[in-house]
Amino acid sequence: MRTILASDAKTHFLRLLDDVARGETIVITRHGRRIARIVPDSEEETYAEQARQAMETIRAIRKRVKPISLAQILADKNEGRM
């Protein structure tokens, strides 16, 4: 991951886009603070794939676990309170 000043990013934006297209992540700073990150599009697809896999896992768990009634949830919540 490379860090670049906002003023330099403005000057060299097209070259930065080429670097990102080749897989590099670039962080843009202003006055020493991180303000933006340019990431390759393939990383965004990775996040989408992770979300899809998480949803598949949740669906699989829901198939294995039997439904529970509201009355049972409330009874379990209050168990041991007296």
Distance bins in CASP14 RR format, pairs under 12 A and 6 or more apart:
PFRMAT RR
TARGET T0000
AUTHOR 0000-0000-0000
RMODE 2
METHOD distances of the structure
MODEL  1
1 19 0 0 0 0 0 1 0 0 0 0 0
1 20 0 0 0 0 0 1 0 0 0 0 0
1 23 0 0 0 0 0 1 0 0 0 0 0
1 24 1 0 0 1 0 0 0 0 0 0 0
1 25 1 0 1 0 0 0 0 0 0 0 0
1 26 1 0 0 1 0 0 0 0 0 0 0
1 27 1 0 0 1 0 0 0 0 0 0 0
1 28 0 0 0 0 0 1 0 0 0 0 0
1 29 0 0 0 0 0 1 0 0 0 0 0
1 34 0 0 0 0 0 1 0 0 0 0 0
1 37 0 0 0 0 1 0 0 0 0 0 0
1 38 0 0 0 0 0 1 0 0 0 0 0
1 39 0 0 0 0 1 0 0 0 0 0 0
1 40 0 0 0 0 0 1 0 0 0 0 0
1 43 0 0 0 0 0 1 0 0 0 0 0
2 8 0 0 0 0 0 1 0 0 0 0 0
2 9 0 0 0 0 0 1 0 0 0 0 0
2 12 0 0 0 0 0 1 0 0 0 0 0
2 15 0 0 0 0 0 1 0 0 0 0 0
2 16 0 0 0 0 1 0 0 0 0 0 0
2 19 1 0 0 1 0 0 0 0 0 0 0
2 20 0 0 0 0 1 0 0 0 0 0 0
2 22 0 0 0 0 0 1 0 0 0 0 0
2 23 0 0 0 0 0 1 0 0 0 0 0
2 24 1 0 0 1 0 0 0 0 0 0 0
2 25 1 0 0 1 0 0 0 0 0 0 0
2 26 1 0 1 0 0 0 0 0 0 0 0
2 27 1 0 0 1 0 0 0 0 0 0 0
2 28 0 0 0 0 1 0 0 0 0 0 0
2 29 0 0 0 0 0 1 0 0 0 0 0
2 37 0 0 0 0 0 1 0 0 0 0 0
2 38 0 0 0 0 1 0 0 0 0 0 0
2 39 0 0 0 0 0 1 0 0 0 0 0
3 9 0 0 0 0 0 1 0 0 0 0 0
3 16 0 0 0 0 0 1 0 0 0 0 0
3 24 0 0 0 0 0 1 0 0 0 0 0
3 25 0 0 0 0 0 1 0 0 0 0 0
3 26 1 0 0 1 0 0 0 0 0 0 0
3 27 1 0 1 0 0 0 0 0 0 0 0
3 28 1 0 0 1 0 0 0 0 0 0 0
3 29 1 0 1 0 0 0 0 0 0 0 0
3 30 0 0 0 0 0 1 0 0 0 0 0
3 32 0 0 0 0 1 0 0 0 0 0 0
3 33 0 0 0 0 0 1 0 0 0 0 0
3 34 1 0 0 1 0 0 0 0 0 0 0
3 35 0 0 0 0 0 1 0 0 0 0 0
3 36 0 0 0 0 0 1 0 0 0 0 0
3 37 0 0 0 0 1 0 0 0 0 0 0
3 38 0 0 0 0 0 1 0 0 0 0 0
4 10 0 0 0 0 1 0 0 0 0 0 0
4 11 0 0 0 0 1 0 0 0 0 0 0
4 12 1 0 0 1 0 0 0 0 0 0 0
4 13 0 0 0 0 0 1 0 0 0 0 0
4 15 0 0 0 0 0 1 0 0 0 0 0
4 16 1 0 0 1 0 0 0 0 0 0 0
4 19 0 0 0 0 1 0 0 0 0 0 0
4 20 0 0 0 0 0 1 0 0 0 0 0
4 24 0 0 0 0 0 1 0 0 0 0 0
4 25 0 0 0 0 0 1 0 0 0 0 0
4 26 1 0 0 1 0 0 0 0 0 0 0
4 27 1 0 0 1 0 0 0 0 0 0 0
4 28 1 0 1 0 0 0 0 0 0 0 0
4 29 1 0 0 1 0 0 0 0 0 0 0
4 30 0 0 0 0 0 1 0 0 0 0 0
4 32 0 0 0 0 0 1 0 0 0 0 0
4 34 0 0 0 0 0 1 0 0 0 0 0
4 35 0 0 0 0 0 1 0 0 0 0 0
4 36 0 0 0 0 0 1 0 0 0 0 0
4 37 0 0 0 0 0 1 0 0 0 0 0
4 38 0 0 0 0 1 0 0 0 0 0 0
5 11 0 0 0 0 1 0 0 0 0 0 0
5 12 0 0 0 0 0 1 0 0 0 0 0
5 16 0 0 0 0 0 1 0 0 0 0 0
5 26 0 0 0 0 0 1 0 0 0 0 0
5 27 0 0 0 0 0 1 0 0 0 0 0
5 28 1 0 0 1 0 0 0 0 0 0 0
5 29 1 0 1 0 0 0 0 0 0 0 0
5 30 1 0 0 1 0 0 0 0 0 0 0
5 31 0 0 0 0 1 0 0 0 0 0 0
5 32 0 0 0 0 1 0 0 0 0 0 0
5 33 0 0 0 0 0 1 0 0 0 0 0
5 34 0 0 0 0 0 1 0 0 0 0 0
5 35 0 0 0 0 0 1 0 0 0 0 0
5 36 0 0 0 0 0 1 0 0 0 0 0
6 12 0 0 0 0 0 1 0 0 0 0 0
6 13 0 0 0 0 0 1 0 0 0 0 0
6 16 0 0 0 0 0 1 0 0 0 0 0
6 26 0 0 0 0 0 1 0 0 0 0 0
6 27 0 0 0 0 0 1 0 0 0 0 0
6 28 1 0 1 0 0 0 0 0 0 0 0
6 29 1 0 0 1 0 0 0 0 0 0 0
6 30 1 0 1 0 0 0 0 0 0 0 0
6 31 0 0 0 0 1 0 0 0 0 0 0
6 32 0 0 0 0 1 0 0 0 0 0 0
6 33 0 0 0 0 1 0 0 0 0 0 0
6 34 0 0 0 0 0 1 0 0 0 0 0
6 35 1 0 0 1 0 0 0 0 0 0 0
6 36 0 0 0 0 1 0 0 0 0 0 0
6 38 0 0 0 0 0 1 0 0 0 0 0
7 13 0 0 0 0 0 1 0 0 0 0 0
7 28 0 0 0 0 1 0 0 0 0 0 0
7 29 0 0 0 0 0 1 0 0 0 0 0
7 30 0 0 0 0 1 0 0 0 0 0 0
7 31 0 0 0 0 0 1 0 0 0 0 0
7 32 0 0 0 0 0 1 0 0 0 0 0
8 15 0 0 0 0 0 1 0 0 0 0 0
8 16 0 0 0 0 1 0 0 0 0 0 0
8 26 0 0 0 0 0 1 0 0 0 0 0
8 28 0 0 0 0 1 0 0 0 0 0 0
8 29 0 0 0 0 1 0 0 0 0 0 0
8 30 0 0 0 0 0 1 0 0 0 0 0
9 15 0 0 0 0 1 0 0 0 0 0 0
9 16 1 0 0 1 0 0 0 0 0 0 0
9 17 0 0 0 0 0 1 0 0 0 0 0
9 19 0 0 0 0 0 1 0 0 0 0 0
9 20 0 0 0 0 0 1 0 0 0 0 0
9 26 1 0 0 1 0 0 0 0 0 0 0
9 27 0 0 0 0 1 0 0 0 0 0 0
9 28 1 0 1 0 0 0 0 0 0 0 0
9 29 0 0 0 0 1 0 0 0 0 0 0
9 30 0 0 0 0 1 0 0 0 0 0 0
9 35 0 0 0 0 1 0 0 0 0 0 0
9 36 0 0 0 0 1 0 0 0 0 0 0
9 37 0 0 0 0 0 1 0 0 0 0 0
9 38 0 0 0 0 1 0 0 0 0 0 0
10 16 0 0 0 0 1 0 0 0 0 0 0
10 28 0 0 0 0 1 0 0 0 0 0 0
10 30 0 0 0 0 0 1 0 0 0 0 0
10 36 0 0 0 0 0 1 0 0 0 0 0
12 18 0 0 0 0 1 0 0 0 0 0 0
12 19 0 0 0 0 1 0 0 0 0 0 0
12 20 0 0 0 0 0 1 0 0 0 0 0
12 26 0 0 0 0 0 1 0 0 0 0 0
12 28 0 0 0 0 0 1 0 0 0 0 0
12 38 0 0 0 0 0 1 0 0 0 0 0
13 19 0 0 0 0 0 1 0 0 0 0 0
13 20 0 0 0 0 0 1 0 0 0 0 0
13 26 0 0 0 0 0 1 0 0 0 0 0
13 28 0 0 0 0 0 1 0 0 0 0 0
13 36 0 0 0 0 0 1 0 0 0 0 0
13 38 0 0 0 0 1 0 0 0 0 0 0
14 20 0 0 0 0 0 1 0 0 0 0 0
14 21 0 0 0 0 0 1 0 0 0 0 0
15 21 0 0 0 0 0 1 0 0 0 0 0
15 22 0 0 0 0 0 1 0 0 0 0 0
15 24 0 0 0 0 0 1 0 0 0 0 0
15 26 0 0 0 0 0 1 0 0 0 0 0
15 38 0 0 0 0 0 1 0 0 0 0 0
16 22 0 0 0 0 0 1 0 0 0 0 0
16 23 0 0 0 0 0 1 0 0 0 0 0
16 24 0 0 0 0 1 0 0 0 0 0 0
16 25 0 0 0 0 0 1 0 0 0 0 0
16 26 1 0 1 0 0 0 0 0 0 0 0
16 27 0 0 0 0 0 1 0 0 0 0 0
16 28 0 0 0 0 1 0 0 0 0 0 0
16 36 0 0 0 0 0 1 0 0 0 0 0
16 37 0 0 0 0 0 1 0 0 0 0 0
16 38 1 0 0 1 0 0 0 0 0 0 0
16 39 0 0 0 0 0 1 0 0 0 0 0
16 40 0 0 0 0 0 1 0 0 0 0 0
17 23 0 0 0 0 0 1 0 0 0 0 0
17 24 0 0 0 0 0 1 0 0 0 0 0
17 26 0 0 0 0 1 0 0 0 0 0 0
17 38 1 0 0 1 0 0 0 0 0 0 0
17 39 0 0 0 0 0 1 0 0 0 0 0
17 40 0 0 0 0 0 1 0 0 0 0 0
17 41 0 0 0 0 0 1 0 0 0 0 0
18 24 0 0 0 0 1 0 0 0 0 0 0
18 26 0 0 0 0 0 1 0 0 0 0 0
18 38 0 0 0 0 0 1 0 0 0 0 0
18 40 0 0 0 0 0 1 0 0 0 0 0
19 25 0 0 0 0 1 0 0 0 0 0 0
19 26 1 0 0 1 0 0 0 0 0 0 0
19 38 0 0 0 0 1 0 0 0 0 0 0
19 39 0 0 0 0 0 1 0 0 0 0 0
19 40 0 0 0 0 1 0 0 0 0 0 0
20 26 1 0 0 1 0 0 0 0 0 0 0
20 27 0 0 0 0 0 1 0 0 0 0 0
20 28 0 0 0 0 0 1 0 0 0 0 0
20 36 0 0 0 0 0 1 0 0 0 0 0
20 37 0 0 0 0 0 1 0 0 0 0 0
20 38 1 0 1 0 0 0 0 0 0 0 0
20 39 1 0 0 1 0 0 0 0 0 0 0
20 40 1 0 1 0 0 0 0 0 0 0 0
20 41 0 0 0 0 1 0 0 0 0 0 0
20 42 0 0 0 0 0 1 0 0 0 0 0
20 43 0 0 0 0 1 0 0 0 0 0 0
20 44 0 0 0 0 0 1 0 0 0 0 0
21 38 0 0 0 0 0 1 0 0 0 0 0
21 39 0 0 0 0 0 1 0 0 0 0 0
21 40 1 0 0 1 0 0 0 0 0 0 0
21 41 0 0 0 0 1 0 0 0 0 0 0
21 42 0 0 0 0 1 0 0 0 0 0 0
22 40 1 0 0 1 0 0 0 0 0 0 0
22 41 0 0 0 0 0 1 0 0 0 0 0
22 42 0 0 0 0 0 1 0 0 0 0 0
23 38 0 0 0 0 0 1 0 0 0 0 0
23 39 0 0 0 0 1 0 0 0 0 0 0
23 40 1 0 1 0 0 0 0 0 0 0 0
23 41 0 0 0 0 1 0 0 0 0 0 0
23 42 1 0 0 1 0 0 0 0 0 0 0
23 43 0 0 0 0 1 0 0 0 0 0 0
23 46 0 0 0 0 0 1 0 0 0 0 0
24 37 0 0 0 0 0 1 0 0 0 0 0
24 38 0 0 0 0 1 0 0 0 0 0 0
24 39 0 0 0 0 1 0 0 0 0 0 0
24 40 1 0 0 1 0 0 0 0 0 0 0
24 42 0 0 0 0 0 1 0 0 0 0 0
24 43 0 0 0 0 0 1 0 0 0 0 0
25 34 0 0 0 0 0 1 0 0 0 0 0
25 36 0 0 0 0 0 1 0 0 0 0 0
25 37 1 0 0 1 0 0 0 0 0 0 0
25 38 1 0 0 1 0 0 0 0 0 0 0
25 39 1 0 1 0 0 0 0 0 0 0 0
25 40 1 0 0 1 0 0 0 0 0 0 0
25 41 0 0 0 0 0 1 0 0 0 0 0
25 42 0 0 0 0 0 1 0 0 0 0 0
25 43 1 0 0 1 0 0 0 0 0 0 0
25 44 0 0 0 0 0 1 0 0 0 0 0
26 34 0 0 0 0 0 1 0 0 0 0 0
26 35 0 0 0 0 0 1 0 0 0 0 0
26 36 0 0 0 0 1 0 0 0 0 0 0
26 37 1 0 0 1 0 0 0 0 0 0 0
26 38 1 0 1 0 0 0 0 0 0 0 0
26 39 0 0 0 0 1 0 0 0 0 0 0
26 40 0 0 0 0 1 0 0 0 0 0 0
27 33 0 0 0 0 0 1 0 0 0 0 0
27 34 1 0 1 0 0 0 0 0 0 0 0
27 35 0 0 0 0 1 0 0 0 0 0 0
27 36 1 0 0 1 0 0 0 0 0 0 0
27 37 1 0 1 0 0 0 0 0 0 0 0
27 38 0 0 0 0 1 0 0 0 0 0 0
27 39 0 0 0 0 1 0 0 0 0 0 0
28 34 1 0 0 1 0 0 0 0 0 0 0
28 35 1 0 1 0 0 0 0 0 0 0 0
28 36 1 0 1 0 0 0 0 0 0 0 0
28 37 1 0 0 1 0 0 0 0 0 0 0
28 38 1 0 0 1 0 0 0 0 0 0 0
28 39 0 0 0 0 0 1 0 0 0 0 0
29 35 1 0 0 1 0 0 0 0 0 0 0
29 36 0 0 0 0 1 0 0 0 0 0 0
29 37 0 0 0 0 0 1 0 0 0 0 0
30 36 0 0 0 0 1 0 0 0 0 0 0
37 43 0 0 0 0 0 1 0 0 0 0 0
37 44 0 0 0 0 0 1 0 0 0 0 0
38 44 0 0 0 0 0 1 0 0 0 0 0
39 45 0 0 0 0 0 1 0 0 0 0 0
39 46 0 0 0 0 1 0 0 0 0 0 0
39 47 0 0 0 0 1 0 0 0 0 0 0
40 46 0 0 0 0 1 0 0 0 0 0 0
40 47 0 0 0 0 0 1 0 0 0 0 0
41 47 0 0 0 0 0 1 0 0 0 0 0
41 48 0 0 0 0 0 1 0 0 0 0 0
42 48 0 0 0 0 0 1 0 0 0 0 0
42 49 0 0 0 0 0 1 0 0 0 0 0
43 49 0 0 0 0 0 1 0 0 0 0 0
43 50 0 0 0 0 0 1 0 0 0 0 0
44 50 0 0 0 0 0 1 0 0 0 0 0
44 51 0 0 0 0 0 1 0 0 0 0 0
45 51 0 0 0 0 0 1 0 0 0 0 0
45 52 0 0 0 0 0 1 0 0 0 0 0
46 52 0 0 0 0 0 1 0 0 0 0 0
46 53 0 0 0 0 0 1 0 0 0 0 0
47 53 0 0 0 0 0 1 0 0 0 0 0
47 54 0 0 0 0 0 1 0 0 0 0 0
48 54 0 0 0 0 0 1 0 0 0 0 0
48 55 0 0 0 0 0 1 0 0 0 0 0
49 55 0 0 0 0 0 1 0 0 0 0 0
49 56 0 0 0 0 0 1 0 0 0 0 0
50 56 0 0 0 0 0 1 0 0 0 0 0
50 57 0 0 0 0 0 1 0 0 0 0 0
51 57 0 0 0 0 0 1 0 0 0 0 0
51 58 0 0 0 0 0 1 0 0 0 0 0
52 58 0 0 0 0 0 1 0 0 0 0 0
52 59 0 0 0 0 0 1 0 0 0 0 0
53 59 0 0 0 0 0 1 0 0 0 0 0
53 60 0 0 0 0 0 1 0 0 0 0 0
54 60 0 0 0 0 0 1 0 0 0 0 0
54 61 0 0 0 0 0 1 0 0 0 0 0
55 61 0 0 0 0 0 1 0 0 0 0 0
55 62 0 0 0 0 0 1 0 0 0 0 0
56 62 0 0 0 0 0 1 0 0 0 0 0
56 63 0 0 0 0 0 1 0 0 0 0 0
57 63 0 0 0 0 0 1 0 0 0 0 0
57 64 0 0 0 0 0 1 0 0 0 0 0
58 64 0 0 0 0 0 1 0 0 0 0 0
58 65 0 0 0 0 0 1 0 0 0 0 0
59 65 0 0 0 0 0 1 0 0 0 0 0
62 68 0 0 0 0 0 1 0 0 0 0 0
66 72 0 0 0 0 0 1 0 0 0 0 0
67 73 0 0 0 0 0 1 0 0 0 0 0
68 74 0 0 0 0 0 1 0 0 0 0 0
68 75 0 0 0 0 0 1 0 0 0 0 0
68 76 0 0 0 0 1 0 0 0 0 0 0
68 77 0 0 0 0 0 1 0 0 0 0 0
69 75 0 0 0 0 1 0 0 0 0 0 0
69 76 0 0 0 0 0 1 0 0 0 0 0
70 76 0 0 0 0 0 1 0 0 0 0 0
70 77 0 0 0 0 0 1 0 0 0 0 0
71 77 0 0 0 0 0 1 0 0 0 0 0
71 78 0 0 0 0 0 1 0 0 0 0 0
72 78 0 0 0 0 0 1 0 0 0 0 0
72 79 0 0 0 0 0 1 0 0 0 0 0
73 79 0 0 0 0 0 1 0 0 0 0 0
74 81 0 0 0 0 0 1 0 0 0 0 0
75 81 0 0 0 0 0 1 0 0 0 0 0
END
